[in-house]
Amino acid sequence: MIYLDNAATSYYKPEEVINAVCEAMKTMGNAGRGANDASLSSARKIYETREKICDFFNGESSKQVVFTSNATEALNMAINGLFSEKSHIITTEAEHNSVLRPLYLLEKKGTSITFLKSHEIENPDISFMQKYIRKNTEAVICTHASNLTGNITDIKKIGEFCRRNNLLFIVDASQTAGIIPIDIISDNIDVLCFTGHKGLMGLQGTGGLYVKKGININPMKVGGSGIDTYNKNHPVSMPERLEAGTLNGHGIAGLNAAIDFINKTGIQNIHKKESELMWKFYDGIKNIKNIKIYGTFFNRQNEKINRIPLISINIGDIDSGEICDILNVEYNIVTRAGGHCAPLMHKALGTERQGAVRFSFSYFNSENDVKNTVNALKEIVSYYK
């Protein structure tokens, strides 16, 4: 099998991650629920992973790292816990439904939302955003990279804009954590939401958010916390404030090992290899008749731009699901077709009905994978002539 759906979930995991999860299943109990060896083993591993995540994103305190089941939960937690019907929020067309749907629910209650166009967020000059600020504007929420086009948002410039205008900056790093370096401090990020099962090479059911000190998110859920049992109110201290219930300790142990693997390998080396595979794929299909490639690949000087390692295409007017099925059934190549939970980007691209076929690469793919996939597409295109 050639697996090219890493933007949905990384399939091939480092051996260290698999071993860490197996060991955790044998040794870890419930953190914070006792002083026995099993409970303490879990507590130590979770604490150690908080520290590693904080360092990985250059945060200020590991207490500000909150574990969730995925980025969707983290984004819902941040959006629902920070804003009200009186708020105005600026976001983008590139957002995933994990941002859009919580915002739409707030909109029904009276929250105002402004959507930046896709071509606007690709503009290196973000001064135009000033015109969207209102008296009640409270935040900018944006994805670090589109899961449909692969284009990267300049979060450093947007972060600077937010600081100048006293706005919260919430970043969805689902597609970039583990692939593109993120610096919470220098990027002026107030809330960073991430998932563990994509670029971070961890397990499904892991994710989290880093919340800058001084930002108080209202809890989305309350309950058991392992501390302050006789208080009718949920603890207000971090990270317990946002972590009601038992954490996924076994998954967090896998995430711990995954971060070690990324640090050992080097995030720059990982991105370099994944980018090389993506560009080889681009060069292999760019001149194939009837293939349309979406996204921006070159700047005005015709220089390659930095992107995340994914490419979305269509073949003529053929439904993307049909092409995806052919690749899977006849060539054993796994891709993703359809809307990719990115409705506004599809509307901007004019692909609402057709969808798009997405090829997303990982560190564990090979040049041979790319070669075979390019050849498969050439055969498919010739079949539809």
Stockholm file with secondary structure:
# STOCKHOLM 1.0

chainA/1-385         MIYLDNAATSYYKPEEVINAVCEAMKTMGNAGRGANDASLSSARKIYETREKICDFFNGESSKQVVFTSNATEALNMAINGLFSEKSHIITTEAEHNSVLRPLYLLEKKGTSITFLKSHEIENPDISFMQKYIRKNTEAVICTHASNLTGNITDIKKIGEFCRRNNLLFIVDASQTAGIIPIDIISDNIDVLCFTGHKGLMGLQGTGGLYVKKGININPMKVGGSGIDTYNKNHPVSMPERLEAGTLNGHGIAGLNAAIDFINKTGIQNIHKKESELMWKFYDGIKNIKNIKIYGTFFNRQNEKINRIPLISINIGDIDSGEICDILNVEYNIVTRAGGHCAPLMHKALGTERQGAVRFSFSYFNSENDVKNTVNALKEIVSYYK
#=GR chainA/1-385 SS CEECBTTTCCCSCCHHHHHHHHHHHHHCCCTTSCSSHHHHHHHHHHHHHHHHHHHHTTCSCGGGEEEESSHHHHHHHHHHHHCCTTCEEEEETTCCHHHHHHHHHHHHHTCEEEEECHHHHTCSCCGGGGGGCCTTEEEEEEESBCTTTCBBCCHHHHHHHHHHTTCEEEEECTTTTTTSCCCTTTTTCSEEEEESSSTTCCCTTCEEEEECTTCCCCCSCCCCCSSCTTCSSCCCSTTGGGCCSCCCHHHHHHHHHHHHHHHHHCHHHHHHHHHHHHHHHHHHHTTSTTEEEESCCBCTTSCBCCBCSEEEEEETTCCHHHHHHHHHHHHCEECEEECTTCHHHHHHHTCTTTCEEEEECCTTCCHHHHHHHHHHHHHHHHHTC
#=GC SS_cons         CEECBTTTCCCSCCHHHHHHHHHHHHHCCCTTSCSSHHHHHHHHHHHHHHHHHHHHTTCSCGGGEEEESSHHHHHHHHHHHHCCTTCEEEEETTCCHHHHHHHHHHHHHTCEEEEECHHHHTCSCCGGGGGGCCTTEEEEEEESBCTTTCBBCCHHHHHHHHHHTTCEEEEECTTTTTTSCCCTTTTTCSEEEEESSSTTCCCTTCEEEEECTTCCCCCSCCCCCSSCTTCSSCCCSTTGGGCCSCCCHHHHHHHHHHHHHHHHHCHHHHHHHHHHHHHHHHHHHTTSTTEEEESCCBCTTSCBCCBCSEEEEEETTCCHHHHHHHHHHHHCEECEEECTTCHHHHHHHTCTTTCEEEEECCTTCCHHHHHHHHHHHHHHHHHTC
//
